[in-house]
Amino acid sequence: MGREDRARVAAELSKDRTALVDRIVAEVYAEVPAYRGLHGSQLTEVRAIAGWLVTRSLELWADGRVRLPPEDLERLRAIGRARAADGRSIGAVVRAHRVGAAAAVRLMSDRAGDRVTATDVFALSELWLTSLDQISEHLAAGHTEAARRLDADVERARRAFLDDLLIGRQASLGAIRDRARTLGLTPPDPGVLVVADPGAGEDHPPRGGAASAAMDLVEAVGRPDALATTRSGRVVLLLPSGAAARVAGVLGDRPWRACVLRPRALTDMSAAYRLADGAVETAPPHAFGGGPLGEADACVLALLNGGPTTPETVRRTVLGPLLSDGHAHLLETLRAYFGGGAATTAADALHVHPQTLRYRLRRVRELTGHDPHRPWPGFVLETACAIAR
């Protein structure tokens, strides 16, 4: 087959490029485990790279060339750099290109088998075999360049890792683990997310701004392994679950607006950040009178402000044990107390002694961590009661 005939076949195959890319990407996902957890923009990027390589291979094959030109090699280096930043191992990336190349040759042979000769198929195979060496070399070179830059600034890399968790860029557990392994990190899973505003409640914010405040807080908590970053002037920490009480105590001694959430999986950190940051942003000043906000406070605020929660989540998070059959009388007592506005009124409504009712309210505080007699905790409990079945 001559050059013009090959060009016609290449043009016809290119018209069906979407279907070719679908088949190639499907084989990559089936054969390379690291690619199965990709999502959203990552999937779009994989498809774009596959489409580009399919188009370039057909163009080079039609021209009778077997090596990629310099501009293509530079693009491959850029892809390698991006994969280092994503945390995808270079071995997985190179293997994905090998699987894709084999799939492309088979598809071309299947789709145009009646118009191409064995020599034509051999030429395409030779092109891929030759270019795979170039692809591997330049992907690895770009990957190494980016990895060295990451290693040169470990703290920056740690902050970038946490930032990616917070914005949801690393949403699959496999991608998170690959990225952490590349950076030499062992992030806590489950972990405690903390959002704190060091400038709130103080006439003179900490010198050095949020970055200095973050370092100070990490030191005060005594967890040098904590991941820390700053976003919009606020400190964000990711700590092991065992550090929750310690960080809450440290923040309780500072006039900062802060929220400390319950431990959760690394894959949930983006939603957790929106929840905690929204709580710090929207809570009234008196809500921080007892120290940092917790999960229940954040959920109630999110419900009121249209944030990432549901009435059912608020109900379970705030009331917790009170929803069990064994504590139904405590939930009834709480509703009567809020309905009557005073313990004596509620006692009369329930036909119990006032001392009995006060004892029940103490049990509510012990079980939920919220004191119904105090303004903000009482508001949180009353809101949850209003939507509880």
Sine and cosine of phi, psi and omega as CSV:
sin_phi,cos_phi,sin_psi,cos_psi,sin_omega,cos_omega
0.00,0.00,0.76,-0.65,-0.01,-1.00
-0.99,0.15,0.01,-1.00,-0.06,-1.00
-0.89,0.46,-0.67,0.74,-0.02,-1.00
-0.91,0.42,-0.65,0.76,0.02,-1.00
-0.90,0.43,-0.68,0.73,0.04,-1.00
-0.88,0.47,-0.65,0.76,0.00,-1.00
-0.88,0.48,-0.63,0.78,0.03,-1.00
-0.91,0.42,-0.71,0.70,0.03,-1.00
-0.88,0.47,-0.69,0.72,0.00,-1.00
-0.88,0.48,-0.66,0.75,0.00,-1.00
-0.90,0.43,-0.66,0.75,0.01,-1.00
-0.90,0.43,-0.68,0.74,0.02,-1.00
-0.91,0.40,-0.59,0.81,-0.01,-1.00
-0.91,0.41,-0.49,0.87,0.04,-1.00
-0.89,0.46,-0.48,0.88,0.00,-1.00
-0.97,-0.24,0.51,0.86,-0.11,-0.99
-0.87,0.49,-0.60,0.80,-0.03,-1.00
-0.85,0.52,-0.71,0.71,0.01,-1.00
-0.91,0.41,-0.64,0.77,0.03,-1.00
-0.88,0.47,-0.71,0.71,0.00,-1.00
-0.89,0.46,-0.66,0.75,0.02,-1.00
-0.84,0.55,-0.72,0.70,-0.02,-1.00
-0.92,0.40,-0.67,0.74,-0.02,-1.00
-0.91,0.42,-0.74,0.68,-0.01,-1.00
-0.89,0.45,-0.62,0.78,0.02,-1.00
-0.87,0.49,-0.65,0.76,0.02,-1.00
-0.93,0.36,-0.61,0.80,0.05,-1.00
-0.88,0.47,-0.71,0.70,0.01,-1.00
-0.88,0.47,-0.61,0.79,-0.03,-1.00
-0.95,0.32,-0.55,0.84,-0.13,-0.99
-0.99,-0.15,-0.36,0.93,-0.09,-1.00
-0.87,-0.49,0.98,-0.20,-0.09,-1.00
-0.83,0.56,-0.57,0.82,-0.05,-1.00
-0.89,0.46,-0.33,0.94,-0.05,-1.00
-1.00,-0.05,-0.10,0.99,-0.06,-1.00
-0.97,0.24,-0.36,0.93,-0.03,-1.00
-1.00,-0.08,0.14,0.99,-0.03,-1.00
-0.96,0.28,0.41,-0.91,-0.08,-1.00
-0.48,-0.88,0.24,-0.97,0.18,-0.98
0.71,0.71,-0.86,-0.51,-0.06,-1.00
-0.89,0.46,-0.49,0.87,0.02,-1.00
-0.92,0.40,-0.67,0.74,0.04,-1.00
-0.89,0.46,-0.68,0.73,0.01,-1.00
-0.87,0.49,-0.65,0.76,-0.02,-1.00
-0.92,0.39,-0.66,0.75,0.03,-1.00
-0.88,0.48,-0.69,0.73,0.01,-1.00
-0.90,0.43,-0.63,0.78,0.00,-1.00
-0.90,0.43,-0.67,0.74,0.01,-1.00
-0.91,0.41,-0.68,0.73,0.03,-1.00
-0.88,0.47,-0.68,0.73,0.01,-1.00
-0.90,0.44,-0.65,0.76,0.03,-1.00
-0.89,0.45,-0.71,0.70,-0.03,-1.00
-0.92,0.39,-0.59,0.81,0.06,-1.00
-0.89,0.46,-0.74,0.67,-0.01,-1.00
-0.88,0.47,-0.73,0.69,-0.03,-1.00
-0.91,0.42,-0.64,0.77,-0.02,-1.00
-0.91,0.42,-0.63,0.78,0.03,-1.00
-0.92,0.39,-0.63,0.78,0.02,-1.00
-0.90,0.44,-0.72,0.69,-0.01,-1.00
-0.92,0.40,-0.64,0.77,0.03,-1.00
-0.88,0.47,-0.69,0.72,0.01,-1.00
-0.89,0.45,-0.55,0.84,0.00,-1.00
-1.00,0.08,-0.11,0.99,0.01,-1.00
0.98,0.20,0.35,0.94,-0.01,-1.00
-0.99,-0.14,0.42,-0.91,-0.05,-1.00
-0.80,-0.60,0.09,1.00,0.00,-1.00
-0.77,-0.64,0.57,-0.82,0.02,-1.00
-0.97,0.23,0.62,-0.79,0.01,-1.00
-0.97,0.25,0.25,-0.97,-0.06,-1.00
-0.82,0.57,-0.63,0.78,-0.03,-1.00
-0.91,0.42,-0.54,0.84,0.06,-1.00
-0.95,0.32,-0.60,0.80,0.01,-1.00
-0.91,0.42,-0.61,0.79,0.04,-1.00
-0.92,0.40,-0.61,0.79,0.05,-1.00
-0.90,0.44,-0.62,0.79,0.04,-1.00
-0.91,0.42,-0.61,0.79,0.07,-1.00
-0.88,0.47,-0.65,0.76,0.02,-1.00
-0.90,0.43,-0.62,0.78,0.06,-1.00
-0.90,0.44,-0.68,0.73,0.04,-1.00
-0.87,0.50,-0.65,0.76,0.03,-1.00
-0.90,0.44,-0.65,0.76,0.00,-1.00
-0.91,0.42,-0.61,0.79,0.00,-1.00
-0.93,0.38,-0.55,0.84,0.08,-1.00
-0.90,0.44,-0.65,0.76,0.02,-1.00
-0.92,0.39,-0.55,0.83,0.03,-1.00
-0.96,0.27,-0.36,0.93,-0.06,-1.00
1.00,0.00,0.13,0.99,0.05,-1.00
-0.98,0.20,0.75,-0.66,-0.05,-1.00
-0.93,0.37,0.54,-0.84,-0.02,-1.00
-0.91,0.42,-0.53,0.85,0.04,-1.00
-0.87,0.49,-0.68,0.73,0.01,-1.00
-0.92,0.39,-0.62,0.79,-0.01,-1.00
-0.91,0.41,-0.73,0.69,0.00,-1.00
-0.90,0.44,-0.67,0.74,0.01,-1.00
-0.89,0.46,-0.62,0.79,0.02,-1.00
-0.87,0.49,-0.64,0.77,0.02,-1.00
-0.93,0.37,-0.58,0.81,0.04,-1.00
-0.92,0.40,-0.71,0.71,0.02,-1.00
-0.89,0.46,-0.68,0.73,0.01,-1.00
-0.90,0.45,-0.62,0.78,0.00,-1.00
-0.90,0.43,-0.72,0.69,0.01,-1.00
-0.88,0.47,-0.65,0.76,0.01,-1.00
-0.90,0.43,-0.64,0.77,-0.02,-1.00
-0.89,0.45,-0.67,0.74,0.01,-1.00
-0.90,0.44,-0.69,0.72,0.00,-1.00
-0.89,0.45,-0.67,0.74,-0.04,-1.00
-0.91,0.41,-0.67,0.74,0.03,-1.00
-0.88,0.48,-0.67,0.74,0.00,-1.00
-0.90,0.43,-0.64,0.77,0.00,-1.00
-0.93,0.37,-0.71,0.70,-0.11,-0.99
-0.96,0.28,-0.56,0.83,-0.08,-1.00
-0.85,-0.52,0.43,0.90,-0.10,-1.00
-0.86,0.50,-0.52,0.86,-0.04,-1.00
-0.99,0.15,-0.12,0.99,-0.04,-1.00
-0.89,-0.45,-0.16,0.99,-0.03,-1.00
-0.91,-0.40,0.48,-0.88,0.03,-1.00
-0.99,-0.12,0.16,-0.99,0.07,-1.00
-0.86,0.52,-0.56,0.83,0.02,-1.00
-0.89,0.45,-0.63,0.78,0.01,-1.00
-0.92,0.40,-0.70,0.72,0.02,-1.00
-0.90,0.44,-0.65,0.76,0.03,-1.00
-0.89,0.46,-0.63,0.78,0.00,-1.00
-0.89,0.45,-0.65,0.76,0.03,-1.00
-0.93,0.38,-0.63,0.78,0.03,-1.00
-0.90,0.43,-0.65,0.76,0.02,-1.00
-0.89,0.45,-0.66,0.75,0.03,-1.00
-0.85,0.53,-0.73,0.68,-0.04,-1.00
-0.93,0.37,-0.65,0.76,0.01,-1.00
-0.89,0.46,-0.67,0.75,0.00,-1.00
-0.94,0.35,-0.72,0.70,-0.05,-1.00
-0.94,0.33,-0.42,0.91,0.03,-1.00
-0.88,0.47,-0.59,0.81,0.08,-1.00
-0.88,0.47,-0.69,0.72,0.03,-1.00
-0.90,0.43,-0.69,0.72,0.00,-1.00
-0.86,0.51,-0.77,0.64,-0.01,-1.00
-0.86,0.50,-0.71,0.70,-0.05,-1.00
-0.88,0.47,-0.71,0.70,-0.10,-0.99
-0.99,0.13,-0.49,0.87,0.16,-0.99
-0.88,0.47,-0.73,0.68,-0.01,-1.00
-0.90,0.44,-0.63,0.78,0.00,-1.00
-0.90,0.45,-0.72,0.69,0.03,-1.00
-0.90,0.43,-0.65,0.76,0.02,-1.00
-0.88,0.47,-0.69,0.72,-0.01,-1.00
-0.91,0.42,-0.66,0.75,0.03,-1.00
-0.84,0.54,-0.75,0.67,-0.04,-1.00
-0.93,0.37,-0.63,0.77,-0.01,-1.00
-0.89,0.45,-0.61,0.79,0.03,-1.00
-0.91,0.41,-0.63,0.78,0.03,-1.00
-0.91,0.41,-0.62,0.79,0.05,-1.00
-0.90,0.44,-0.69,0.73,-0.01,-1.00
-0.91,0.42,-0.49,0.87,-0.03,-1.00
-0.93,0.37,-0.34,0.94,0.01,-1.00
-0.65,-0.76,0.99,0.13,-0.09,-1.00
-0.89,0.46,-0.67,0.74,-0.02,-1.00
-0.90,0.44,-0.64,0.76,0.05,-1.00
-0.88,0.47,-0.65,0.76,0.01,-1.00
-0.91,0.41,-0.64,0.77,0.03,-1.00
-0.90,0.44,-0.67,0.74,0.03,-1.00
-0.90,0.44,-0.67,0.74,0.00,-1.00
-0.89,0.45,-0.61,0.79,0.04,-1.00
-0.88,0.48,-0.74,0.67,0.00,-1.00
-0.91,0.41,-0.65,0.76,0.04,-1.00
-0.85,0.53,-0.65,0.76,0.01,-1.00
-0.91,0.41,-0.60,0.80,0.08,-1.00
-0.89,0.46,-0.66,0.75,-0.08,-1.00
-0.94,0.35,-0.54,0.84,-0.01,-1.00
-1.00,-0.06,-0.04,1.00,0.06,-1.00
0.99,0.13,0.26,0.97,0.00,-1.00
-0.93,0.36,-0.57,0.82,0.06,-1.00
-0.96,-0.27,1.00,0.06,-0.16,-0.99
-0.99,-0.13,-0.34,0.94,-0.01,-1.00
-0.99,-0.16,0.53,-0.85,-0.04,-1.00
-0.89,0.46,-0.62,0.79,0.01,-1.00
-0.88,0.48,-0.69,0.72,0.02,-1.00
-0.91,0.41,-0.63,0.78,0.01,-1.00
-0.89,0.45,-0.71,0.71,-0.02,-1.00
-0.92,0.40,-0.64,0.77,0.03,-1.00
-0.89,0.45,-0.70,0.71,0.01,-1.00
-0.90,0.44,-0.70,0.71,-0.01,-1.00
-0.89,0.46,-0.64,0.77,0.00,-1.00
-0.90,0.43,-0.66,0.75,0.03,-1.00
-0.87,0.48,-0.61,0.79,-0.03,-1.00
-1.00,0.03,-0.08,1.00,-0.04,-1.00
0.95,0.31,0.50,0.86,-0.03,-1.00
-0.97,-0.22,0.45,-0.89,0.17,-0.99
-0.80,-0.60,0.98,0.19,-0.06,-1.00
-0.93,0.38,0.57,-0.82,-0.01,-1.00
-0.93,0.38,0.74,-0.68,0.01,-1.00
-0.57,-0.82,0.99,-0.17,0.18,0.98
-0.98,0.21,0.36,-0.93,0.00,-1.00
-0.76,-0.65,0.32,-0.95,0.02,-1.00
-0.98,-0.19,0.83,-0.56,0.03,-1.00
-0.99,-0.15,0.73,-0.69,-0.02,-1.00
-0.82,-0.57,0.76,-0.65,0.13,-0.99
-0.84,-0.54,0.81,-0.59,-0.05,-1.00
-0.67,-0.75,0.64,-0.77,0.04,-1.00
-0.96,-0.28,0.98,-0.21,-0.07,-1.00
-0.95,0.31,-0.25,0.97,-0.01,-1.00
-1.00,-0.01,-0.21,0.98,-0.04,-1.00
-0.99,0.12,0.67,-0.75,0.08,-1.00
0.99,0.15,0.09,1.00,0.00,-1.00
-0.81,-0.58,0.67,-0.74,0.06,-1.00
-0.93,0.38,-0.53,0.85,-0.01,-1.00
-0.79,-0.61,0.97,-0.22,0.01,-1.00
-0.84,0.55,0.40,-0.92,-0.02,-1.00
-0.81,0.59,0.66,-0.76,0.06,-1.00
-0.91,0.41,0.66,-0.75,-0.02,-1.00
1.00,-0.07,-0.09,1.00,0.07,-1.00
0.96,0.28,-0.31,-0.95,-0.09,-1.00
-0.90,0.43,-0.57,0.82,-0.02,-1.00
-0.89,0.46,-0.69,0.72,0.04,-1.00
-0.91,0.41,-0.64,0.77,0.02,-1.00
-0.89,0.45,-0.60,0.80,0.02,-1.00
-0.89,0.45,-0.72,0.70,0.02,-1.00
-0.89,0.46,-0.65,0.76,0.01,-1.00
-0.90,0.44,-0.66,0.75,-0.02,-1.00
-0.93,0.38,-0.66,0.75,0.04,-1.00
-0.86,0.51,-0.68,0.73,0.01,-1.00
-0.91,0.40,-0.67,0.74,-0.01,-1.00
-0.91,0.41,-0.58,0.81,0.01,-1.00
-0.97,0.26,-0.38,0.93,0.02,-1.00
0.97,0.24,0.54,0.84,0.01,-1.00
-0.79,-0.61,0.99,0.14,0.02,-1.00
-0.90,0.45,-0.26,0.97,0.03,-1.00
-0.99,0.12,-0.05,1.00,-0.01,-1.00
-0.91,0.42,0.58,-0.81,0.15,-0.99
-1.00,-0.01,0.72,-0.69,-0.06,-1.00
-0.69,-0.73,0.56,-0.83,0.11,-0.99
-0.46,-0.89,0.04,-1.00,0.08,-1.00
-0.77,-0.64,0.64,-0.77,0.02,-1.00
-0.61,-0.79,0.83,-0.56,0.01,-1.00
0.81,0.59,0.63,0.78,0.04,-1.00
0.99,0.16,0.09,1.00,-0.01,-1.00
-0.93,-0.37,0.47,-0.88,0.04,-1.00
-1.00,0.03,0.70,-0.71,0.08,-1.00
-0.80,-0.60,0.81,-0.58,0.02,-1.00
-0.86,-0.51,0.56,-0.83,0.17,-0.98
-0.87,-0.50,0.89,-0.45,-0.14,-0.99
-0.83,-0.55,0.37,-0.93,0.14,-0.99
-0.89,0.46,0.45,-0.89,-0.08,-1.00
-0.86,0.51,-0.50,0.86,-0.01,-1.00
-0.94,0.34,-0.17,0.98,-0.04,-1.00
-1.00,-0.07,0.04,1.00,-0.08,-1.00
-0.86,0.50,-0.75,0.66,-0.04,-1.00
-0.90,0.43,-0.64,0.77,-0.03,-1.00
-0.90,0.44,-0.73,0.68,-0.04,-1.00
-0.93,0.38,-0.58,0.81,0.06,-1.00
-0.89,0.45,-0.63,0.78,0.04,-1.00
-0.91,0.42,-0.68,0.73,0.01,-1.00
-0.90,0.44,-0.70,0.72,0.00,-1.00
-0.93,0.37,-0.49,0.87,0.03,-1.00
-0.90,0.43,-0.38,0.93,0.02,-1.00
-1.00,-0.02,0.04,1.00,-0.04,-1.00
-0.86,-0.51,0.56,-0.83,-0.02,-1.00
-0.99,0.13,0.68,0.73,0.00,-1.00
-0.99,-0.11,0.47,-0.88,0.22,-0.97
-1.00,0.10,0.85,-0.53,-0.09,-1.00
-0.53,-0.85,0.35,-0.94,0.06,-1.00
-0.63,-0.77,0.75,-0.66,0.02,-1.00
-0.86,-0.51,0.91,-0.42,-0.06,-1.00
-1.00,-0.02,0.25,-0.97,0.09,-1.00
-0.93,0.36,0.39,-0.92,0.04,-1.00
-0.86,0.51,0.63,-0.77,0.06,-1.00
-0.50,-0.87,0.22,-0.98,-0.05,-1.00
-0.92,0.39,0.46,-0.89,0.02,-1.00
-0.86,0.51,-0.53,0.85,-0.01,-1.00
-0.94,0.35,-0.21,0.98,-0.01,-1.00
-0.98,-0.19,0.11,0.99,-0.14,-0.99
-0.93,0.36,-0.48,0.88,0.01,-1.00
-0.91,0.41,-0.74,0.67,0.04,-1.00
-0.91,0.42,-0.61,0.79,0.01,-1.00
-0.89,0.45,-0.66,0.75,0.00,-1.00
-0.89,0.45,-0.69,0.72,0.02,-1.00
-0.88,0.48,-0.62,0.79,0.00,-1.00
-0.92,0.40,-0.77,0.64,-0.06,-1.00
-0.94,0.35,-0.68,0.73,-0.02,-1.00
-0.91,0.42,-0.62,0.78,0.05,-1.00
-0.90,0.44,-0.59,0.80,0.02,-1.00
-0.91,0.40,-0.71,0.70,0.02,-1.00
-0.89,0.46,-0.58,0.81,-0.04,-1.00
-0.95,0.30,-0.64,0.77,-0.22,-0.98
-0.95,-0.30,-0.20,0.98,-0.04,-1.00
-0.92,0.39,0.62,-0.78,0.07,-1.00
-0.94,0.34,0.39,-0.92,-0.06,-1.00
-0.81,0.59,-0.63,0.78,-0.08,-1.00
-0.95,0.32,-0.20,0.98,0.03,-1.00
-0.93,0.37,-0.36,0.93,-0.05,-1.00
-1.00,-0.10,0.17,0.99,-0.03,-1.00
-0.90,0.44,-0.42,0.91,-0.01,-1.00
-0.97,-0.25,0.32,0.95,-0.05,-1.00
0.95,-0.30,-0.24,-0.97,-0.04,-1.00
-0.91,0.41,0.44,-0.90,0.09,-1.00
-0.94,0.35,0.40,-0.92,0.05,-1.00
-0.89,-0.46,-0.20,-0.98,-0.05,-1.00
-0.86,0.52,-0.72,0.70,-0.04,-1.00
-0.89,0.46,-0.70,0.71,0.02,-1.00
-0.86,0.50,-0.72,0.70,-0.04,-1.00
-0.89,0.45,-0.63,0.77,-0.01,-1.00
-0.92,0.40,-0.67,0.74,0.02,-1.00
-0.89,0.45,-0.70,0.71,0.02,-1.00
-0.89,0.46,-0.64,0.77,0.02,-1.00
-0.90,0.44,-0.65,0.76,0.02,-1.00
-0.88,0.47,-0.67,0.74,-0.03,-1.00
-0.94,0.34,-0.47,0.88,-0.10,-1.00
-0.95,-0.30,0.19,0.98,0.02,-1.00
0.95,0.30,0.51,0.86,-0.03,-1.00
-1.00,0.06,-0.19,-0.98,-0.11,-0.99
-0.98,0.19,0.95,0.32,0.07,-1.00
-0.41,-0.91,0.07,-1.00,0.02,-1.00
-0.72,-0.70,0.35,-0.94,0.06,-1.00
-0.82,0.57,-0.62,0.78,0.00,-1.00
-0.90,0.44,-0.65,0.76,0.04,-1.00
-0.90,0.44,-0.68,0.73,0.04,-1.00
-0.87,0.49,-0.71,0.70,-0.02,-1.00
-0.85,0.52,-0.75,0.66,-0.03,-1.00
-0.94,0.34,-0.63,0.78,-0.08,-1.00
-0.94,0.35,-0.68,0.73,-0.06,-1.00
-0.98,0.19,-0.75,0.67,-0.14,-0.99
-1.00,0.03,-0.51,0.86,0.10,-0.99
0.71,0.71,-0.93,-0.36,-0.08,-1.00
-0.87,0.49,-0.40,0.92,-0.04,-1.00
-0.92,0.40,-0.26,0.97,-0.02,-1.00
-1.00,0.10,-0.13,0.99,0.02,-1.00
-0.98,0.22,0.41,-0.91,-0.01,-1.00
-0.86,0.51,-0.57,0.82,-0.04,-1.00
-0.93,0.36,-0.31,0.95,-0.01,-1.00
-0.89,-0.46,0.31,0.95,-0.01,-1.00
-0.86,0.51,-0.54,0.84,0.00,-1.00
-0.92,0.39,-0.47,0.88,0.03,-1.00
-0.95,0.30,-0.62,0.78,0.06,-1.00
-0.91,0.41,-0.64,0.77,0.06,-1.00
-0.89,0.46,-0.66,0.75,0.04,-1.00
-0.89,0.46,-0.67,0.74,-0.01,-1.00
-0.90,0.45,-0.67,0.74,0.01,-1.00
-0.91,0.42,-0.65,0.76,0.02,-1.00
-0.91,0.42,-0.61,0.79,0.00,-1.00
-0.91,0.43,-0.72,0.70,0.02,-1.00
-0.94,0.35,-0.55,0.83,0.01,-1.00
-0.94,0.34,-0.59,0.81,-0.03,-1.00
-1.00,-0.01,-0.43,0.90,0.03,-1.00
0.99,0.10,-0.06,1.00,0.00,-1.00
-0.42,-0.91,0.44,-0.90,-0.04,-1.00
-0.90,0.43,-0.66,0.75,-0.03,-1.00
-0.91,0.41,-0.65,0.76,0.03,-1.00
-0.89,0.45,-0.68,0.74,0.02,-1.00
-0.92,0.40,-0.63,0.78,0.02,-1.00
-0.88,0.48,-0.68,0.73,0.03,-1.00
-0.89,0.46,-0.66,0.75,-0.03,-1.00
-0.91,0.41,-0.54,0.84,-0.03,-1.00
-1.00,-0.08,-0.07,1.00,-0.02,-1.00
0.86,0.50,0.71,0.70,0.08,-1.00
-0.79,-0.62,0.30,-0.95,0.03,-1.00
-0.93,0.36,0.60,-0.80,0.03,-1.00
-0.81,0.58,-0.57,0.82,0.01,-1.00
-0.92,0.40,-0.60,0.80,0.06,-1.00
-0.89,0.46,-0.67,0.75,-0.01,-1.00
-0.92,0.40,-0.65,0.76,0.01,-1.00
-0.90,0.43,-0.61,0.80,0.04,-1.00
-0.89,0.46,-0.67,0.74,0.00,-1.00
-0.90,0.44,-0.63,0.78,0.02,-1.00
-0.92,0.40,-0.55,0.83,0.08,-1.00
-0.90,0.43,-0.63,0.77,0.03,-1.00
-0.90,0.43,-0.60,0.80,0.08,-1.00
-0.86,0.51,-0.71,0.71,0.00,-1.00
-0.89,0.45,-0.67,0.74,-0.01,-1.00
-0.91,0.42,-0.64,0.77,-0.09,-1.00
-0.99,0.16,-0.54,0.84,-0.08,-1.00
-0.97,-0.24,-0.34,0.94,-0.09,-1.00
0.99,0.16,0.09,1.00,-0.01,-1.00
-0.87,-0.50,0.78,-0.62,-0.02,-1.00
-1.00,0.00,0.91,-0.41,-0.05,-1.00
-0.91,0.42,-0.25,0.97,0.00,-1.00
-0.99,0.15,-0.34,0.94,-0.05,-1.00
-1.00,-0.03,0.55,-0.83,-0.16,-0.99
-0.84,0.55,-0.84,0.54,-0.07,-1.00
-0.94,0.34,-0.77,0.63,0.04,-1.00
-0.85,0.53,-0.59,0.81,0.04,-1.00
-0.90,0.44,-0.63,0.78,0.04,-1.00
-0.89,0.45,-0.68,0.74,0.01,-1.00
-0.87,0.49,-0.72,0.69,0.02,-1.00
-0.90,0.43,-0.68,0.74,-0.04,-1.00
-0.91,0.40,-0.61,0.79,0.05,-1.00
-0.89,0.46,-0.69,0.72,0.00,-1.00
-0.92,0.40,-0.63,0.77,0.03,-1.00
-0.88,0.47,-0.57,0.82,-0.06,-1.00
-0.92,0.40,-0.42,0.91,-0.03,-1.00
-0.94,-0.34,0.00,1.00,-0.01,-1.00
-0.98,0.19,0.59,-0.81,0.03,-1.00
-0.98,0.18,0.00,0.00,0.00,0.00
